Amino acid sequence: MEKSDSENLLDFNTRFSKYVETIKKELYTEARIIKVYLKVLHTIDKYMWWTIAQKDLYHTLVEIMDESVRLYNFMEVGDNKNDFPPVFKPIVEVRKIENSEKIKLVNKEDDVNKEDDVNKKIDELTESVRKLTLLTQ
């Protein structure tokens, strides 16, 4: 069983579930169906398969299918970068206080303003030294 290019993973999962329902329950175990589903998932997307296979959180076929659809949808949206909101950098930074086990929160905007002030003072000082040098010549 394969996923066609025209169907999404939710449609494929529905088709897979309907196919499983056609098999007599005495002829399979859920563990075996999960193995088959994971093999098919491996052919669909190796990253998605690996993400699900390495976690031991999903114990039923329904849980695995739900997680695969969640990952599939996330990856589909992830292909279109415009769907994501812009990334904002945090304005607060955690810093360790020197010679202490304590930490403090520092407003990054204040740091930027302080840095701008320092740069401005350095520029002014540089200009003053340049003028002084010209005067002494």
Secondary structure, 3 states (H helix, E strand, C coil): CCCCCCCCHHHHHHHHHHHHHCCCHHHCCHHHHHHHHHHHHHHHCHHHHHHHHCCCCCCCHHHHHHHHHHHHHHHHHHHCHHHCCCCCCCCEEEEECCCCCCEEEEEHHHHHHHHHHHHHHHHHHHHHHHHHHHHHC
